[in-house]
Each structure stands twice: as C-alpha cells, then as structure tokens.
Amino acid sequence: LSFKHKDSVSCVDMNVPYISDAKTPKLIAVGAYDGAIVLYDYDTGTLVKELEGPSDVEWLAFHPKGGTVLLAGSMEDGTIWMYHIPSWKCLQVFVGHEQGVVAGSFTMDGRFALSASADGTLRVWAPRTGLCRHVFRFSNNNNNNEKLCFW
C-alpha cells in the first residue's frame, strides 16, 4: 500500500460485505495511531482518499446498510467520528466518554452506533443527532481489575 503511516497501523475494515448497489465503491479502510484513516480501492489497492479525523485511530466500522458510512474511534481523546464516504465529509463527532474508546460498531439494523470505553461504559448513540441515547456502566472505575468485554 502506498500510504506511509507515521505510527503503527491499528485497524482495518472493508465495506464489501455491506454494498447493495454497483455505484458504491468497494473500499478497504486502514486506521493508525498517527490519526490517519486511509481508504484504498478493494480491487486494485490504489489509494483513494485520506480522511482527517481523531488524533489516533483505535478501530473502524462500516455501516451495515450500504457501506457508505464509516465510524472511527479514538483511544487518546475518547471520541468517535462518523464519515459519509460519498461526500468524504465528517457527519458527526460523538463526545461523552471519559476515557479512550476501545471498540465500536453500528447495530445490525444500522439505527444506532455503539461504543465501548476504558471508562467502563458502553454508549448507544443516535447517528443523525449525535446524542447519546443510553449509557451502560460496567464498572465503578475504582476497580481497575474489572474489564469491559465487547463482542
């Protein structure tokens, strides 16, 4: 791959399983601890686009309905960024975790975004508004031996 990351690659996802029409490009998204989110053509490996985003990228997840929306989570600043791939724009930045975001995904029906954090919470987000709909607390933050298992 042609992009030179300045730090370790941390995650990879692809939209191929979610594409429902021939117009949507098949993409591989690569995230790294340098904050780079780089999109490559699935068939050729050609660099398509680099997205501006969080200071680091811990995980990536494509939307299950069409594969045209991408989530990116940050361990460093605890934010989740949501991109619209056809326009190459950031649609939302979800803010609310008190520590880094270690995992995330969309629900299977695509109605909500989910994020799990080192702060011991799982948050359910409304993608269109960016509002947190619910917080599940899995630890009291005083017991560092408790771990949040996501998936």
C-alpha positions as a Markdown table, in Angstrom:
| # | Residue | x | y | z |
|---|---|---|---|---|
| 1 | Leu | 0.0 | 0.0 | 0.0 |
| 2 | Ser | 1.3 | 3.4 | -0.9 |
| 3 | Phe | 0.5 | 5.5 | 2.1 |
| 4 | Lys | 3.3 | 5.8 | 4.6 |
| 5 | His | 2.0 | 5.8 | 8.2 |
| 6 | Lys | 3.9 | 7.7 | 10.9 |
| 7 | Asp | 2.9 | 5.2 | 13.6 |
| 8 | Ser | 1.6 | 1.6 | 13.8 |
| 9 | Val | -1.5 | 0.5 | 11.8 |
| 10 | Ser | -4.1 | -0.3 | 14.4 |
| 11 | Cys | -7.2 | -1.5 | 12.5 |
| 12 | Val | -8.6 | -2.4 | 9.1 |
| 13 | Asp | -12.2 | -2.8 | 7.9 |
| 14 | Met | -13.9 | -3.1 | 4.5 |
| 15 | Asn | -17.3 | -2.2 | 3.2 |
| 16 | Val | -17.6 | -5.0 | 0.6 |
| 17 | Pro | -20.0 | -7.2 | 2.7 |
| 18 | Tyr | -22.4 | -4.3 | 3.0 |
| 19 | Ile | -22.5 | -2.9 | -0.5 |
| 20 | Ser | -26.0 | -3.1 | -2.0 |
| 21 | Asp | -25.5 | -1.4 | -5.4 |
| 22 | Ala | -22.9 | -1.2 | -8.2 |
| 23 | Lys | -22.4 | 2.6 | -7.6 |
| 24 | Thr | -20.8 | 2.2 | -4.2 |
| 25 | Pro | -17.0 | 1.8 | -4.4 |
| 26 | Lys | -15.5 | -1.3 | -2.8 |
| 27 | Leu | -13.1 | 0.1 | -0.1 |
| 28 | Ile | -10.6 | -1.0 | 2.5 |
| 29 | Ala | -10.2 | 1.4 | 5.4 |
| 30 | Val | -6.9 | 1.4 | 7.3 |
| 31 | Gly | -6.5 | 3.3 | 10.6 |
| 32 | Ala | -3.4 | 4.0 | 12.5 |
| 33 | Tyr | -2.1 | 5.5 | 15.8 |
| 34 | Asp | -0.9 | 8.6 | 13.8 |
| 35 | Gly | -4.6 | 9.5 | 13.3 |
| 36 | Ala | -4.6 | 8.6 | 9.6 |
| 37 | Ile | -7.7 | 7.0 | 8.1 |
| 38 | Val | -6.7 | 5.9 | 4.6 |
| 39 | Leu | -9.2 | 4.4 | 2.1 |
| 40 | Tyr | -7.9 | 2.0 | -0.7 |
| 41 | Asp | -9.7 | 0.5 | -3.6 |
| 42 | Tyr | -10.6 | -3.1 | -2.7 |
| 43 | Asp | -9.7 | -4.5 | -6.2 |
| 44 | Thr | -6.6 | -2.6 | -7.1 |
| 45 | Gly | -5.1 | -1.4 | -3.7 |
| 46 | Thr | -4.9 | 2.1 | -5.1 |
| 47 | Leu | -5.1 | 4.9 | -2.5 |
| 48 | Val | -8.5 | 6.6 | -2.8 |
| 49 | Lys | -8.6 | 9.1 | 0.0 |
| 50 | Glu | -7.1 | 10.1 | 3.3 |
| 51 | Leu | -9.7 | 11.4 | 5.9 |
| 52 | Glu | -9.0 | 14.0 | 8.5 |
| 53 | Gly | -10.0 | 12.8 | 11.9 |
| 54 | Pro | -9.1 | 12.0 | 15.5 |
| 55 | Ser | -5.6 | 12.2 | 16.9 |
| 56 | Asp | -5.3 | 8.4 | 16.8 |
| 57 | Val | -7.5 | 5.6 | 15.4 |
| 58 | Glu | -8.2 | 2.6 | 17.6 |
| 59 | Trp | -10.9 | 0.9 | 15.5 |
| 60 | Leu | -13.0 | 1.4 | 12.3 |
| 61 | Ala | -16.5 | 0.1 | 11.4 |
| 62 | Phe | -18.6 | 0.5 | 8.3 |
| 63 | His | -22.4 | 0.9 | 8.4 |
| 64 | Pro | -24.1 | -2.4 | 7.6 |
| 65 | Lys | -26.7 | -0.8 | 5.2 |
| 66 | Gly | -24.8 | 0.1 | 2.1 |
| 67 | Gly | -21.2 | 0.5 | 3.5 |
| 68 | Thr | -21.2 | 4.3 | 2.8 |
| 69 | Val | -20.8 | 5.5 | 6.4 |
| 70 | Leu | -17.7 | 4.8 | 8.5 |
| 71 | Leu | -17.1 | 5.1 | 12.2 |
| 72 | Ala | -13.6 | 5.7 | 13.7 |
| 73 | Gly | -12.8 | 5.6 | 17.4 |
| 74 | Ser | -10.0 | 7.2 | 19.3 |
| 75 | Met | -8.3 | 5.9 | 22.4 |
| 76 | Glu | -6.4 | 9.1 | 23.0 |
| 77 | Asp | -9.3 | 11.6 | 23.1 |
| 78 | Gly | -12.3 | 9.3 | 23.7 |
| 79 | Thr | -14.2 | 10.5 | 20.6 |
| 80 | Ile | -16.0 | 8.7 | 17.8 |
| 81 | Trp | -16.0 | 10.2 | 14.3 |
| 82 | Met | -18.6 | 9.3 | 11.6 |
| 83 | Tyr | -17.9 | 9.9 | 7.9 |
| 84 | His | -20.1 | 9.9 | 4.8 |
| 85 | Ile | -17.9 | 8.2 | 2.2 |
| 86 | Pro | -19.6 | 9.6 | -1.0 |
| 87 | Ser | -19.0 | 13.2 | 0.2 |
| 88 | Trp | -15.8 | 12.5 | 2.1 |
| 89 | Lys | -17.1 | 14.6 | 5.0 |
| 90 | Cys | -17.3 | 14.1 | 8.7 |
| 91 | Leu | -21.0 | 14.0 | 9.7 |
| 92 | Gln | -20.7 | 13.7 | 13.5 |
| 93 | Val | -18.2 | 13.6 | 16.3 |
| 94 | Phe | -19.6 | 11.7 | 19.3 |
| 95 | Val | -18.3 | 13.1 | 22.6 |
| 96 | Gly | -19.1 | 11.8 | 26.1 |
| 97 | His | -16.7 | 9.0 | 27.1 |
| 98 | Glu | -14.4 | 9.9 | 30.0 |
| 99 | Gln | -11.5 | 7.7 | 28.7 |
| 100 | Gly | -10.5 | 6.2 | 25.4 |
| 101 | Val | -12.9 | 4.3 | 23.1 |
| 102 | Val | -11.6 | 0.8 | 22.7 |
| 103 | Ala | -14.3 | -0.7 | 20.4 |
| 104 | Gly | -17.4 | 0.2 | 18.4 |
| 105 | Ser | -19.8 | -0.7 | 15.8 |
| 106 | Phe | -23.3 | 0.0 | 14.3 |
| 107 | Thr | -26.2 | -2.1 | 15.4 |
| 108 | Met | -27.2 | -4.7 | 12.8 |
| 109 | Asp | -30.1 | -2.6 | 11.6 |
| 110 | Gly | -27.9 | 0.5 | 11.4 |
| 111 | Arg | -30.1 | 2.6 | 13.6 |
| 112 | Phe | -27.6 | 3.2 | 16.4 |
| 113 | Ala | -23.8 | 3.4 | 16.9 |
| 114 | Leu | -22.3 | 1.6 | 19.8 |
| 115 | Ser | -19.0 | 2.4 | 21.6 |
| 116 | Ala | -17.2 | 0.8 | 24.5 |
| 117 | Ser | -14.7 | 2.7 | 26.5 |
| 118 | Ala | -11.9 | 2.2 | 29.0 |
| 119 | Asp | -14.1 | 4.2 | 31.4 |
| 120 | Gly | -16.2 | 1.0 | 31.8 |
| 121 | Thr | -19.2 | 2.2 | 29.8 |
| 122 | Leu | -21.0 | 1.2 | 26.6 |
| 123 | Arg | -22.8 | 4.1 | 24.9 |
| 124 | Val | -25.6 | 3.9 | 22.5 |
| 125 | Trp | -25.6 | 6.9 | 20.0 |
| 126 | Ala | -28.2 | 8.3 | 17.6 |
| 127 | Pro | -26.1 | 8.8 | 14.4 |
| 128 | Arg | -28.3 | 11.5 | 12.9 |
| 129 | Thr | -28.3 | 13.8 | 16.0 |
| 130 | Gly | -25.0 | 12.7 | 17.7 |
| 131 | Leu | -26.8 | 12.4 | 21.0 |
| 132 | Cys | -26.1 | 9.6 | 23.5 |
| 133 | Arg | -29.3 | 7.6 | 23.9 |
| 134 | His | -28.2 | 5.4 | 26.8 |
| 135 | Val | -25.1 | 4.6 | 28.9 |
| 136 | Phe | -24.5 | 1.2 | 30.3 |
| 137 | Arg | -22.0 | 1.2 | 33.2 |
| 138 | Phe | -20.0 | -2.0 | 33.7 |
| 139 | Ser | -17.6 | -0.9 | 36.5 |
| 140 | Asn | -17.3 | 1.7 | 39.2 |
| 141 | Asn | -13.9 | 2.9 | 37.8 |
| 142 | Asn | -12.4 | 2.2 | 41.3 |
| 143 | Asn | -11.7 | -1.4 | 40.5 |
| 144 | Asn | -9.1 | -1.5 | 37.7 |
| 145 | Asn | -9.3 | -5.3 | 37.6 |
| 146 | Glu | -12.7 | -5.2 | 36.0 |
| 147 | Lys | -12.6 | -5.3 | 32.2 |
| 148 | Leu | -15.2 | -4.5 | 29.7 |
| 149 | Cys | -15.6 | -7.2 | 27.1 |
| 150 | Phe | -17.2 | -6.0 | 23.9 |
| 151 | Trp | -18.4 | -8.7 | 21.5 |
